Amino acid sequence: GLAVSAMSEPAQLLGNVEGDTGVAAEDAPRRWWDCSTAGAPLESLFLFCLRLYHVLCMLVGLMVAVGVSVEMFFGIYVGFFSTAWVGSGMTSSSWTFAAAALVSVLLLQFATALCYSATWLARDAWRCDSFLAYRSLMMYTVRLGKESAGKYTKHIDVAFQVAVIFFPLDVLPVLMALGSGKSETWSQWVVFVSFSEVLLFWFLEVANDYVCKVQAMLAIVRDVETLVEEEIEAIEHGSQVSSRRSMRLMAYPQHTGHRASSWVTPSELRLENVDAAGAVSVHDFCTVLRRNLYKWPIVAAVGIAVLWLVGGLTKNTIVILLALACTCLTLIHVVRRWCLSKVPTFVRVTVASREERDRMISQLSHMFFLQAPLTFEDGTAVPRGAQLVPDGFMGRGVAWDQLKECTPGTRLVFRIKPDGKWIGFIESHCGGSPDQILENAFVAVFLGLFALGVGVWGGYLGMAFAGAIALLIFISPAICVVVFPKQAHGCHVVVSGLFSFVALVIGMAAAPAGSFAFWVTPFLCFGTHFLLQRRLQYLALINAAFTILFAVVIAVFFTLTASAAFAKGDMTATVYTGQNYSFPTTGSRFPGPRNFDSMACSATFPTTDPANPLLLADFGFFNKVVYEPEDGLVKYLGEWMPNWDVVKEQRRESGCHDADTCNLKDWTSWFVFEGKPGTPLEKTTVLTVRGTKTKLEMIFDLDLWSSGGLRNFAEQFSFVGSIVNSFWSSGLAKNVYKGKRERYQSVVDYLSDRLTTDPDRTYYLSGHSLGGGIAQLVSAQLKVPAVVISAPGVVETAELLGLDPLPLQGLVVNVIPNGDPVPDGAGKQAGEVAPVQCLDKPGYGCHRVFNTVCSLLAECGDQGTPARVLPCEFCPLENSANPGLAPQCGGR
């Protein structure tokens, strides 16, 4: 609801706290939670609880919008770069790289707008006349909530409230829960309906923006502004303007060209802007920095403290959020004030008394032009012909009503030079005000530097140079704001339209036909108005916060996915140069007291050789060698597991030569070990899935365990988060997530075929970290035992993939070092846990597979036959803690 002045009359309601019902401040309810004019306590309490529930629903929709946006980011980058990740000899073309970079800008605008709409809808739900702006947008009328509303308008409004808002939000979840007999069904439907309301509201905003653009352009084409010019000319000649003509002028769209909130009540008009000074020196810049450095960090700190008290944020999360918020918000605020103060366009005044207010109103024309010079009590002088900047959501007569009721202390802004014919349109309807142009440039530079860094790292210097030129062109409107302010608005329109059109063309050309990226690119272009969407001053700080959040997420995703397309065969062999040593056959916990051994030491896994079962340390060595390139794997397997051969390898870093025989959606690297031919072990097979080694496997981590990360994020927000997380157990989430089973389909196909053709063989699955998680998922599907190390919990992920995690309790053993942060990060553990000590400090050092192997050998001893001979560098922490273990290693 969102348009300016009479160009979009329903939009004016969105700027008013109580929906602009015409109730004066002194007639407002005495109790802040009492929305009934009769003041009946029971009725008021019910309305309060109902509004609070609706706000909670919209916050649920907001959290879902954040999660959906993150998944969209990832899905689009997968569409652009996935072929290059797996295809042999293929790298991402310059067109693909450019398309992904341009679409990233569209993604940022879309995600910010979606979450901004959700926040706005939550505020709209808190009105006494709930969802007034939402209903006004749907019905396209400003008469809602007014006594003058027609009978049919009121009836349609009631029908809309029942059918679109209150029945879906209040009644439908309860009916579905009663029908299913499950309480979680209620929360699932609350999530679904709340997000649907957010999507509908966002769509109405976008549609309203298009309608307002067309209406405003038609008004300009019909030369409406010539009347404004006549009024200015009359003022300059000292004559009064006729009331009849002034009323006609109200069709011209007014614009809020300031940074302050557009939240306007009948009793207060809060408008402000930066001081209109001349060029700013270095000393002045430092003064601005000193005066404003404390403001936004304090706001951010208070906000994070509230989140901590309400949602239980962890200490580390608070520190990260606080540092990020303080840095980004302070930088944006200072840069904006410093740059905009160079454009002497506005002057700010403060109304000191009612008499001064009335004197100002008497000098204003109906188009808010001063008909005579005016000096305020604070000493500020405003010249004749200056134009008061009314709030952008005011319609006919509303501005005057609010001006007449504004209280002493209200800050107002006058524009020294009124807008030209198209300047007001660009600033009002196309996001072309100076502060918004500077925000665009700040975010573009942030994302652009990441993109250029990836291009330089990949050796694409020519493409990086072209990208630098494109980035310079994209931020040219911001340069114009400071250097050539008169050309800034036109430059903004040309550059934004050009970049979005190029993104549409090459985005659809570069994305695989029919992919998610192919279809979503035109949707993003139209949803963001080709980067010319209207930007509102209302809740501007929240909008900036969402922009910063998604800019960071996009930068990380783009950097990782693009660099994975450039990286091929990036594995190097580990080189050991130290002396060799062996662990003894006994350890610190083996044998245990009174013949009671720890699980990590006593667990054995039968093979086809009864005298040679596999131990946990043996699986550790399998998982260590798969991180080596082909020659290193063969070398170290022969030294540490001499009775075994590697019979099959699938390395995704090597790529596929034929897309017809290779599933490009399969990102898993896995290896098959079997006992040497002619030995009792030859009928035993261990299929080991490699963990995170390459950038593709980092992407795999994000893709497969994204639900766990989103769950952990939602859990920070107590009750709202628990409702949001119920969505992951719904059938809709499972249907969407089930497609990710393709990521490891080659493992399932190979093992299924082996189980069918050679059922008498003994099979084991194994893996470390990501590989351990995949091994568990395959185990749940094929019922093959799995021995994994530092694997994440897979209960929730297995359910999302349509698998039953319950059988894993008897099929999986997970070796978890104390202090390893990964196993608990993605969800609940499904199988048995074998805890071991960590040689390193708690953290990711405890996640390293060689540290886990050394811990097992130190606790349980080396039962291998013959005893393994290890280099000194294999267990550096163990050698440092126990120098007597290997004196030849020098206690390193």
N, C-alpha and C positions, 0 to 999 in steps of 0.2 A: 503494500500500500504505500505507495511509495512515491507518487509523483509529486510534482511541484505545483503549488497554487491550483488554479481551476483546471489545469490540464488533466488532472486526475483527482476528482473530488473525493472519492472514497479513501484516497490515501491519506488525507489530512488526519484521519482518526488514529493513525499509527503513531503519531507524535504526541498524543495526549494521554496522560496517565489514566484519566477516568473516561476516556472515550469522547471527550468534548460534549458531555451531556448538557452543558449549559448551567450546571450547578456551581454556584459561587463558592469561594473558599470558606466563607463563614457559614454556609449552609451544609457543609460536608458532614458526614457522620462523626460523632464524637469519638467513638472507638475506632482505631485504625483497622480492626478486623471486622467491623460491623458494616456491612454493605446494604442493610435494609433501612429504608427511611423510617419505618415504624419503630425500629430499635428493639424488636423482640429478641431477647438473648438467645433463645433456643433456635430460632430461625437463623440468626446471624452465625451462631456456632456451626450449624450445619453447612451454611454457605462457605464459611471459612474452610472447613474440612474438605468440602468438595473442590474448592479452588486449589487447595494444597495438593490434593490428589492429582488434579489436572496438571499442575506444575511439575509434579513428580513424573507423570507420564511423558511430558515434553522433554524433561531431562533424560529420561530413558531413550527417547527418540534421538536426542543429541548425541548420546554415547554410541548408539548404533550408527549414526551418521559418521562419526569419527572412524569407527571400525570399517564401515563400508568404503569410506574414502581411501583408507590405507590399503584395503584389498584391491580396490580399483587401480591404485598406483602400481601395485605389484603386477596385476594382471595385464596392464597395458605394456609395461616394460618386458614382460615375458613374451607378449605377442610380437614385439619389435625385435628382440635379440635372441629368442630361444633357438632359432635355426642355426645361428652362428655359434651358439654354445656347444652344440653336439656335432654339427656338420663338419666333416674332416676338411681341412684346408680352407674353410670358409671363415671370413671375418666380416664384421658389420661394415656395410658400405657407408660412404659419406652421406648418402641420402637417408639411410636408416638412422644414423647418428643425429643428423640435423632434424629429422622428423621427431625423434624422441625428445630432443631438447626443446623444440617448439611446442610440442604437445604438453610438455611439462608445465609450461606457462599456463596453458588452458586448464590443466588439471588443478593447478594451484588456485586459480580463480574460482573454479567450480566447487572444490572442496570447501574453500573459505565461505563462499556464498551459502552452501548447503548448511553448514554448521551455524553460520550467522542467522539463517532463517529459523533454525531450531531454537536458538537462544531467544530470538525475537518472539517466537510463538510461546515459549515458556513465560515470558513477560506478559504477553497478551492473555494468557490463561489466568493470570493473577488479577486481572481487572475485576472490579465489581460486576460489570457487565461482561462476563467471560467471553473471550475469543471475539471481541467486537471487531478488531481489525481483520481477522480471518474471515468472518462473516461478510464484512464490507467488501473485501476483495472478491469473494465468491459471487456476491450479488451486485457488485459494482454500483453501490449507492452510498451516499453520506447521510441518509436519513435514519439509519439504524440507531437506536438508543435515544432518539429525539422524540419529544412530544408531538412534533409535526409529522412524524412518519405516517404514511397512509395505512389504511386498514389492510389492504392486500400485501403491502410490503411487510407488515408485522407478521401476517400469517405465513408468508413465504419464509421469513426469517426463523420463525418457530419451527417450521417443518425442516429447514436446513439444519438447525441446531440438533433436532432429534435424530435425523437420519444420518448426518455426517459427523457429528461430534459426540453427543452424549450417549446415544445407543452403542456405537462402536467402542467408546472408551469405558463406559460405565457398566453396560449390560452384557454386551457380547462376550467378554472374557469370562464373566460369571456363568453364563449359559454353557459355554464350551467346557468349562471346568466341571460343571454338574453333569454334562453329558458324558464326559470321559471318566469321571470319578477320580481324577488326579488333580492335586492342587497345583502341580507345576504347569498344567495346561493354562491356568489363569495367567501366570506370569508370561508364558510364551505368547499368548494372544495380546497381552498388554504391550509387549515388545513389538509385535507385528503391527498392531493398530497404531501405536505411537509413531513408529517410523513412517507408516503410510501417511499419517497426518502431516508430518514434517515434509515429506516429498510433495504432497499436494499443495501445501502452503508455499514451498519453494517454486513449484510450477506456476502458481497463481502470481507470484512476484515477477517471475520472468515474463509471463504473458502481459501483466499489467505494465511492465517496463516497455515492451514493444508498443502497446497501445498508446502509452504516454508519448513515446518518441514520435509516433505518427501524428498525433494530435498537435504536438508542439511544432513539428515541422510544417504542418498545414497552416497553423497560425502565423508562422513566420512568412511562409510563401504568400499568404494573403495580405502581407504588409501590415500586420497588426502593430509592429514596432514603430511604424511611421507616426502613430499616435503618441508613442512615448517620446519620440524626438520633438514632436510639436509641444508637448508638455515641458520638456527641458528648455526649449527655446522660449516659451512663455515665461518660465521662471527667470531665465537669464535677463529678460527684458522687464522684469519686475511686475508682471501682470499675474492675476489669479487665474486658475484653471476652472473651467465650468464643471459642475458636478456631473452633468450628463455625460460629458466626454470622459471624465475620470472613471465613471462606472464602466464604460466600454473598455477602458484600458486594463481592467482586471483579468482579461483573458490572456494577457502576456505573462509567461511563466517567470516567477521570481525565483531567486536562487540563494541558498545558504552557502556563502563562500567561505565559511569559517570552520574552525576545527572543533568547536564546542559541541556539547550534546544538543540534539534537536528534541529533547524530551521537554515538552512545553505543557504547562498546566494553565488553567484559567487565571490563576493568581500569580504566576511568575513567568517571565519571558527571559530565558537564560541564553544569551548570545554573546560570544566573545571571539576575538581573534588575536593574532600576534600584533604587537605594537607596530605602527607604521613608521619606521625610521628609514633613514637613507642607507648608504652602503655601510657595512659592518666591518670594523677593523679586527685585527687579531685580538686586541685587548677586549673589544666588545664581545667577541666570541667566547673568550675565557670567562667573561662576566656572566654571559648566558649559561655557560656550562656550570659555573659555580652556583648560580641561583637555582638551577633546575636539576642538578645531579641527584639530589636527595629525593625528589618527588616520586618518580616512578618506581625506583627500588623499594620505597616504603610501601607504595600501593601493592607492588608484587609480593612483598614480604607478608603483608597483612592477608592478601588473598591466599597465599600458600599456607599460612598459619591456620586460616579457617578450614582449608581443605584437610589439613592434618588433624584438626580437632574433630571434624565431621567424618572424614573418610579413613583416617588412620594411615596416612602416608608414612613410608619408612624414612629413616634419617637420611640415607643416601639419596633417595628420590627428592627429598626437600632441598638438599644442598645443590643437586643438579638443576632443579627447576628454578631455585632462587638465583643461582649464578646466571643461567640462561636468560631469565626474565629481566634481571637487573641490567645485564649487558645490552640486550637487544632493545628494550624499551627506552633506556637512557639514550642510546645512540640514535634511535629514530626520533625521539623527542627533540634532542639538541640539534640534530641536522635539520629537522623541519623548521624549527624556530630560527635558526641561523640563516637558512636560505630564504625563507619566506619574508623575513624582515627586510630583505633587500628590495622587495617589491612594494613600494609605498602606495598601496591600493585602498587600505582600510584605516579607519580611526576608531578607537574604542572609547566609549564613554560610560559613566555610571550615573544613573538617575538617583539623585540624593534625596528628593522629597516628592510628594504628590503634586505640589505646586509646579515643580520643575517638569514633572511628567506632563501635566496639563498644558504647560507653556510649549513644550516640544510638540505635542499633538496638534496644537492650534496652528503650528507652522508647517505641518506636513500636508502634502496633497494626497489624494487618494492612491497615488502610486508611490507614496512614501518619499517624495522629494521635498527637501527643505526649501521653502519659498523665501527664506531670509536667513542670513547668517545667525548662528546660535552659539552662545558660550555657556557651558554648563558650570555648575558650582565648583566642580573639581578643577576648573581652569581650562578644560579642553574646548577648543574652538572648532566648530564644524562649519565649513563654508556653504554658501547658498548653492543649491543644485546638487548637494550630496544626497545620496539615496540610502535610506534605512534598509538594512538587509533583514527582511522578515523571515520567519522560520519557513523552511521549504515545504512544510506540510499544511500550511494554512490555506484555506479556501476563501471564497468571497465573505467578507465581513468578519471572518474569524480573527484576522490579524488586528483589526481595530478593536474588537472586543477584548482581546488579550492585552493590547497596549493600554487600554483604559483601566485595566485591573492590575497592571504590573506594580509591584511593591517597591518602596525605596531600597536602593542597593542593587537593583537589576542592572546588569551590564548589557549595553546595546552596541551594535556595530553599524557604522555608516560607510558606504562605499563612496570614495571621493569622486570617481568617474563611473557613471552608470555603464552597464554592460552594452556591448554592441549587439547587432542583430543575431549573430550566431554564437557569440561568446557565452551568453547565458544558457543557450541550449546545450552547448558542449559541457559546461560545468555542471549543469543541473541533471542532464540525462545521459551523459557519456563518461562520467567519472573523470572529467578534465580539469578539476580545480587544482591549483598549484600544489597543495599538500598531498593530494592523491597521486599526482604525477611523480612527486618525489618518492612516495612510498613504493610505487611501481618500480622505479629505478633502483631503489635500495634492494628490493627482493630480487630483481633481475640480475644485478651484479653478484649477489650472493650465490644464486643458482648458476650463473654464467661462469664464474670462476671455477666451480666444481667441474662443469662440463669441459671447459678448456683444459683443466688439469688432466682429465681423463684422456683427451685427445693427444696432449703432449706426451703423456706416459705411454700411450699406445704407439707412438712414433708417427702419428698423423699430423705432422707439423703444418702442412698446407691447409688441412681441414681446421686445425686450431686457429690458424691465422684468419681464415674466412669467418670462423665463429667469433673471433674478437671484433672483426669489422661489424658483423651482425649485432653483437652486443652493444657496440658503440652507437649503432643506428637506433637500437631499441631504447636506449636511455637518452637519446637526443632531445626528447621533450623536456626531460629534467634539466638538461643543459640550457635549453631555451628559457626555462623558468628563471634562471639566474642571469643569463647573458642577454637573451632577446625575449623578454616576457610577452610581447605582443604576438610573437609567432608560436608560442608554446601550445596554444589550444589547437590550432590547425595541425601542427606537427604531431600532436597526440593522436588525433583522429586518423591521419594518414598512416602513421607507423603502426598503430594498433590494428587497423583494418588490414593493412598489408601483411603483417606477421601472422594474423589469424587465418587469412586466406591461404597463405603459403603453407601454414601448418595443416590446413584441411587438405590441400592438394597432395603434398608429398607425404603426409601422414597416411592417407589412404593408399597411396602408391607403394609406400615402403612396408606397410603391414601386410602379412599374409592374407589373402582373400578369405573372407568369412571369419576371421579371427576376432577376438574381443576388441583388440586395438583398432581394427578396420571399422567396426560399426560404431564404436564409442567416439571416434574423432569428430564426425559431423555433429553428434549429439553435444559434445563439449563446445564446439564453435557456436551453435545456436543457443545453447544454455548460457554462455558467457557473453552473448551479444557481440561476438567477434572482438572480445576484449574491450568493448565499449559499453559495458553494463553500468547502470546507475549506481553510484556509491553514496551511501547515506552517512550522515554525521552521527546518527543515533547509535549508541553502543559502539562507538568507534574504537575504544580501547579493546573491547572484546574481539572486534573484527581484526585488529592488528595482532592480537594474541594468537588467533587461529591461523593467520597468515604466517607468522613466525614458526608455529608448530609444524604446519604442513610444508613450509619451505625446507625445514631441517629434514623431514621424512623423505621428501622428494629428492633432496640432494644426496642423501645416503643411498636410496634405491637406485637413482640414476647412475651414481658413481660405481656402485657395485655391479649392476647389470651390464653397463657399457664396458667396463674394464674386463668383465668375464668374456665378452665377445672378442676382445683383442688378445686375451691370454691363451696361448696354445702350447701344450707341452712344457709347462712351467715348473715341473718337478725336478729336483736335483737330489742326487744320492748323498746319504750321510757318510762322511769320511771319518773313520776312527783311527787315531794315530798313537794312542797311549799303550801302556803295557797291558797284558791280559791277566785275568784272575778268575777264580771260580767261587761261588758261594758254597758253604758247607751243606751237608745233607740235613742238618738240624737248624732250627731257627729259634727266635725269641719266644714263639708260642707253639713250637712243635719239637718234641712232644710236650703236651700240656700237662698241668698238675693233675695227679691222680688219673692219668691216662684219658683226660678229657681235653680233646683238641678243639680249637676254634673251627667254625664252619669253613672259613677260608682255607684251612689246611687239611681238613678231613674230607672235604668234598671230592669225590672221584667220579669220572664219567666213563662208563664201559665202552670199549672198542671191540673189534673182532679179534684182538689179541688180549686174552684175559690177564696176562702178566704185564701188560703195558697200558693201563687206563690213562685217560687224559686228566690232567690237573688244571686248576685255574690259571697257574702260571703258563701252562702250554698254550691255552687260548690267548693269554696276554702276548706271547711271542708271535702267534699268528696275526694278531692285530697290529703288532709293531712293524712287521715286515711289509704289510700291504701299503704302508705310507712311503715305501721306497719305489724308485723307478724300476723298470723291468730287470735290469742287470743287478741292481742292488738287492732286489727281492730274492733272486736266485742265489746270490752269494751268501746273504745272511740266513736264509732258510736252511741252506746246507750246513752252516756253522752251528745254528742254535736248535734246529729241528731236523737232524740228519736223516730221520726215518720217513720223511715226508717229501712229496713233490707237489708242485703247482701244476695242475692239469688244464686250467682255463682261467683267462683273465678278461674282464671287460673294463677298460679304462676310458672314461668319458673324456679325459683330457686329450686322448688321441683322436677322438671324433669318429664319425661314421663316413664311409665312402659312398654308400648307396642308401639314399633316403627310403627306397622301396623296401629294403630288408632291415632297416634300422629304425626303431621308434624314436623320433626326435623329441618326444615328450618324456622319454625315460632318461633320468639324470644320474642313475646309480652306477657306481663303480664297485665291482665285486670280483672275488677270486675263489677258486675251488682248489682245496688241498686234499690229497689222497695219499694213503700209505704207499710206500714204494712197491712196485710189482715184485712178486715173489716173497714178500714178507707177510706175516699174519695181519698187518695193518692195511693191506691193500683193499679190503672191503669196507673201509671206513672213510667217510667223506665229511669234510668240514668246509662249509660255504661261509666265507667271511666277507662282510660288507664294510667297505672303507668308510671312515668318518670324514670329518671336515678337513680337507687338505687344500683344495683349489677354490677359486672364487665361485665356481658353479655350485660347489657343495655348501658354501656359505649361503648362496641363494636358496638352495634346497632346504637348509635349516629354517630360513625365514618363511618359506612356503609351507613346509609340512607342519611346523610347530607354531604357525601364526596364531592359531586359535588359543594356544596356551598363553602367548604373550598378551593377546587381547583380554583373556580371562584375568590374568594378573593385573592388568591395567584397571579393569572394571572393579576388581575386588578392593581397590583403594578407596572406593566410594560407597562403602557400607551397603545400605538397603537398596539403593538404586543399582549398584553393581550386581547384587545378587539377582535382581530381576533381569538385567541384561544378560547375565551368564546363562539363564535358563533357555535363552534362544538356541544355544549350541546343542541342546538335546532335542530340538524340534526336528520334525521330518524335513522341513525346508532346508535347514542348515546341513543335514546329512546328505540330501540330494545334491546340493551344491558342492559339498566337500568331497563326495565320493569320487569325483573325477580325478583327484590327486593320487589315486592308486596307480595311475599310469606311470607315475614317477619311478616306481620300482617294479614295473610289470615284468621286466626281463628276468628278475630273480624268481618270481612266482612261476613263470613259464618254464624256466630251466629246471627248477626243483620239482615241479609237478611232473614233468616228462621223466626225470630220473626216478621218481617214486613209482611211476607206472611201469617203466621198463626194467628197473632193477630194485624190486621191493625188498629183497633180502639184505641189502646194504644198510649199514649203520650211518645215519645222517645227523649232523649237528649244524646249527646256524650260529654265527658269532658276529660280533661287531663292536666297535668302540664309538661312543658319543652318538653322532647322527647314525652311523652304521649299526650301532646297537639298537637304536629305536626302530630302524627299518627291519632288522632281524626279528624283533619282537612282533612287529606287524605281520610279517610273513609267517612267523610261528603261529600266530592266532588264526591265520587263514588256512595253513596246511597241516597244523598240529605236529610240527617238527620241533624237538627240543632246541633251546637256544641258550648259550652261555655268553653274556655280554658284559662289557666293562664301561662304567660311567655313562650308562645310557639314560636318556630322559624318560620320565614316566609317560606311559602311552595309553592309560585307561581312557581319557577323554578323546584323544585322537583316534583310537581304535573304534570307539563308538561313532564318531563322526564319519569314519570311513565305512561304516556298516559292518564292523567286525565285533565279535563277542570277546571282551578281554578276560572274562572269568576263567577259561581254561589255562591262561598263562600262569596262574598260581602254581600249577604243577608242571609247567613246561619251561620256565625261564628262571635263570639265576643271574642276578646283576651284581657285579663287584663294584662297590662304591667306596672310594676313599673318604675318610673324614675330612670335611672342609671343601669338598668338591661342589661348586655352586650349580652345575649343569643338571644333575639328575632330578632335582626337585623343581626346576624352572619351567618345565612344560606340562606337568600334571602329576597324577598319582602313579606310583609304581604298581605294576601288575603282578610281578613274580616275586620270588624269594630274593632277599637282599643279603649279600655277604659283605659285611663292613671290614675294611682294613685301615691301618694307620696311614697317614699321609706324611711323606718325608719333607714336604715343603710347608710353607705357611698356608693357612686357609685362603683359597682363591683358585685361580685358573692353573697355577702350578700343580695343584692336586688333580687336575683333569688330564694331565699329560700321561699318555699310556705307558711310557717307559718308567715314569715314577711309580705307577701302580705295579708294574712288573717287578721293580726292585723292592717295593714294599712286600709283595707276596713272597719273594725269595728270602728277604730278611726275616719275615715272621715264620715262614714254613720250611725254609731250607730249599735246596734244589734237589728234587727227586729224579731229575732227568738221567737217562742212561744212554750214553756216557754223560758225565757231568759237563755242563756247558762252560765254555771258556768265553768270558766277556771282556771287552775292552774297558779301560778305566773310565772313559767318557760316558759309558752306558749308564752308570749309576753315580753321578758326581756327588749328589747329596748324601748318599749312603757312605761313600768313601770318606767324605768330609766328617761325618758324624762318628764313623767307626774306622779310623785309620789303620787299626790292627787287622782289619779284614783283608786288605791287600797292601802290604807294606811297600810293594814295588810301585804302587800308584802315588806314593808320597802324601797320602792323606788328603787328596784333593776332593 
